[in-house]
Amino acid sequence: MRSTFSGLELARRALESQQIALDTTGHNIANANTKGYTRQVVNLQATLSDRIPGMGNYLSIGTGVTVKSIERARDIFIDRQFRWENSKYSYWAARENTLMKIEGLLNEPSDNSLSNDLTQFWNSWSVLANNPENLGARSVILERAATLADTLHHIDQQITELQKSLDSSVRVQIGQINNYAKQIQELNHQIKKVQVSGDNPNDLLDQRDALVDELSKLVNVRVVESRDPNFTDREVNIFKLYIGNEKATDQILVDDTKAYQLATPEAAGADGEPFAEVKWGAGHPLAGASVNLGEGSGELHSSILLRGSGFDYDTANGDTKATAHLAYLRDQYNQLAKGIAEAVNAIHKTGIDRDNNSGLDFFDTSVGTITAANIKVNAALISDPWKIATGKVTQDENGNPVGAYGNGEVAKAISSLSTGWTGLAGLTDPVTGAPITTPPPPPLSAASIGDYYGAALAELGVDAQQATRMKEGQAVLVTHMYNQRESVVGVNMDEEITNLVKFQKSYTAAARIVTMLDSMLDTIVNGMGITR
């Protein structure tokens, strides 16, 4: 026979369960605006029934309700997709940011840009061609050339500073990844202790997921959770976190309660330039090997590809535009500076100055290979502008050299470099006046110097536009996945208020059962067995 007070126990369980449900709903409402919070759900379960004897058989009778668990409303698939898209968004956002900085430092088009300096330089030669004996025109050429060289120096320096900035960013990002790994490891310890006790550490799980979300901005992440076979009577999970290439199975950063580290970057490069190459640290199964960051995901990967493996562009080292963008850009400006110097020098040396001496190199060649960082005007010309060669020597009908610096033909040929390479044709020997049968080849693979620079600018613009478009496209996907996730994990106030009413009414009804049972027991205790 069942206990007389079994009904009170049933009501007590109902009151307790509905109270827990009310408290959980209140917890959800209190954290509706808490970043990283996941809505919690109370799972109610009927308690084991009692068996009471019936007419020739036993009957099962319910004993009430209990709280089976309090779980987070989470979708693993949506989490994974969100982090994947978030990682790609961060990659393109970081790339766009750097490319925008490059466009800013080039300052094209404007009065303070390289293209304007080139235009002024060519125009000054055109003016001198019409006034070869004008000392002021010669001085203007030297000033324009110095300004052009200074602009190239400045651009090269700015690219170097950007590379150094990215190098520092890589070091900081590696430090952040290591720090996140340690924090996740500590949370794993705490989570496992709670799970072993049979509870769900929901708030700790939220903290860990928030860290994984932040980590996904730096590098692509992949979470793998499995059941710990050492615990068959309760749910205890093994948490593993992989980074980088999704197809790689050995890129593990956190192995349950053990965290690995990325190695602190060391100086590298032929000239000792500081470059942060990402490698696994000591203790990792791949210690000393490069981290496979995958393709197009995470701020770290973006910084690495923009930075390149060194300050200089080295195709022999495997450098490409895709793997060393800033080094590639510097190489373009180096080629431009070298092309300008070679073309101008080739023509200038075939002319004669005021004293009928053969022309010198207009740009100094004693520096070795001319680059954007070292291009400069020949000091001999700066000290004596009359050494600027403007005239062209030809031959008369008898083959005798004829010519004077005053004819301005050489200055005109240099000025024509702004539109093509015709100035390199028709050159004559500065002494004999004989035609040069093998003119110097065009120093750049373009229709003109201006065309080469324009193509470089266009290429940079296309890259920046691509980064912007990809970032905007990824922003849409991230927003979509975020909204999808919020529809699952977010706190809906209308739903929670409805739950409040539902659980409150259930609590009231359970309390009513207690009142009813109290009345029944009062009848039994005080109303039955009374004798008069």
Secondary structure, DSSP 8 states (H G I E B T S, - for coil): ---TTHHHHHHHHHHHHHHHHHHHHHHHHHTTT-TT---EEEEEEE---EEEE-SSSEEEE---EEEEEEEE---HHHHHHHHHHHHHHHHHHHHHHHHHHHHHHHT-SSTTSHHHHHHHHHHHHHHHHH-TT-HHHHHHHHHHHHHHHHHHHHHHHHHHHHHHHHHHHHHHHHHHHHHHHHHHHHHHHHHHHHHHTT---HHHHHHHHHHHHHHHHHS-EEEEEEE-TT-SSS--EEEEEEES-TT-SS-EEEETTEE--B----B-STT--B----BB-TTSTTTTSB----SS-SHHHHHHHHH-SSSS--GGGT--TTT-HHHHHHHHHHHHHHHHHHHHHHHHTTEE-TTS-B---SB--TTSS--TTT--B-HHHHH-GGGS--EE-EE-TTS-EE--GGG-HHHHHHHGGGT-SGGGSS-B-TTT--B-SS----SSSSSSHHHHHHHHHHHHHHHHHHHHHHHHHHHHHHHHHHHHHHHHHS--HHHHHHHHHHHHHHHHHHHHHHHHHHHHHHIIIIITT---
